[in-house]
Amino acid sequence: MTSNAALIARRNRTIGPYSPLFYTEPLQFVSASGVWLTEASGVRYLDGYNNVPHVGHTNERVVRAMHEQAATLNIHTRYLNERIVDYSEQLLATFAPKLDRVLYGNSGSEANELAIRIARQLTGATGIIVSDYSYHGTTITLAQLTTGLKTREPLGAHVRTLRIPDLDSDPRPESEVLAATLAELDAAIASLQEAGFGLSASLFDPLFSTEGMPRIPSGLVAGIVQRVRAAGGLVIADEVQSGFGRTGSHMWGHAATGMDPDLVTLGKPMGNGHPMSAVVTSEAVLDEFGSHNEFFNTFAANPVSAAVGEAVLQEMAAEQLQARAASLGAAARTRLEACAARYDFVRAAKGTGMFLGLDFAVDGAPAPELAKQVVEAMKARHVLISRIGRNESVLKVRPPLAFGAAELPLLLDALDDALSEI
């Protein structure tokens, strides 16, 4: 087995040194099963981070469906295939009735790019509103509105940002925070209109994941939706992190938070590691877009992808993964709140369902180094987590939904131990 140092050197000579690696000493994984990853040294790590293998690494149902369909037929959407229609019907059945049409892609970036394209065509405007610390993909369009990662592209002239507040760190009364945030949104919309861009869409992750899972004022999401619609824009919900039962209470993050979207974008967990994405919308939106565009995607919505996506939904139902996320998430949240009460450097417990975290602060100031120490301490205990937020001071615990009652205590006990060490 190639040593980590030798492999990093080869990696740098091929794909370059600019693609980030986790941890001070990176890990080289060689196999996985369920919620466990095996490193080149033979050591197993509990996966408390990755939402891509949503129903578990190398899930038997998914792998079997992929193999059987690949051995039978794989072709693009300009030929009829019943499996693609079967999957589309099953996927759309998980949405509200008005969201009854779907377009497919291969990545979350493709889905968000397409949703923005649709919004621009339907509204005749180009302006867009995102949060001031967010990430939605890697295309040129999306790079121009990326605020949560380093990009050389400047923020587009047609982009306005909104600061998503966090009541856990904002000392003002909730009503004051809500009013100030909506006033900021009003100013952003007015600025776009005055500059001649208009408003085509808002694009938000319903859980505001990259932002650090802030505790937002009641009424904020509804206020955003109302104002965007009143200005003629469409509402896009980015469900790449928030969807597929992650919240426990709902299949989709927008339903959990009360966001009423015109377009919903899907990605990562959709194919359990197989590249899949989608834009879900209404018949009226699709008819307006489709009647003016000959749109197709060579690799999207092929029968193998449909088989994989169908297997993910079947596994979720068979193992009751959404309900499991609700029950395990509630138990985990209770433990995390106890940590927040016990340690003065933990400002608050974060998240819902199986998307959780802890916010670190010292004397009221974000403490990213403490968060980093805990992530490394968890790695030393063979548990994988990460950190998020504007200051990278919030732990990110977002495991596969295949995570079970046997694994949760292992993660939480390791976290307790790591916090005691810190």
Number of C-alpha atoms within 10 A of each C-alpha: 7 9 11 14 11 10 13 17 13 13 13 13 10 9 9 12 13 7 8 8 11 12 13 8 11 12 16 16 15 12 14 18 13 20 25 21 22 17 15 16 12 11 10 16 21 24 26 25 18 20 28 23 25 29 31 26 23 17 20 15 15 25 16 15 20 20 13 12 18 16 10 9 11 15 16 15 17 10 8 10 17 11 18 19 14 13 21 21 14 14 18 17 12 15 16 10 10 12 20 19 20 19 20 25 24 22 23 26 22 24 28 31 21 18 27 24 15 22 27 20 14 17 16 15 20 21 28 28 24 22 22 17 22 23 22 26 18 17 12 11 17 20 20 18 29 26 22 17 12 9 13 8 13 12 16 15 14 21 21 22 21 17 14 22 19 17 16 14 16 11 9 10 10 16 11 10 20 21 15 13 19 19 12 15 21 16 14 20 25 15 18 22 16 10 12 13 18 23 31 29 28 25 25 22 26 25 26 22 21 24 25 28 25 22 19 18 19 12 14 20 18 13 16 18 19 15 15 21 16 11 16 16 28 26 25 28 29 29 24 28 25 26 29 26 24 31 27 26 18 20 18 23 26 23 17 18 17 14 22 17 21 20 27 28 31 28 30 23 28 30 25 25 19 21 19 27 28 25 26 28 23 17 14 13 17 19 12 13 17 12 9 10 9 7 9 14 14 12 18 22 29 24 25 25 28 25 25 27 28 24 25 25 20 16 20 20 12 9 13 14 24 23 21 22 26 20 17 21 23 16 15 24 22 13 18 22 17 14 21 19 14 12 14 13 23 24 24 23 26 23 22 21 25 29 28 23 27 26 29 26 21 13 9 10 13 22 20 22 14 22 28 19 15 25 23 21 20 24 20 13 17 19 23 26 24 23 22 21 22 17 17 22 24 33 25 28 24 25 26 28 33 24 24 15 12 8 15 18 15 14 22 15 12 20 22 17 15 19 20 12 10 13
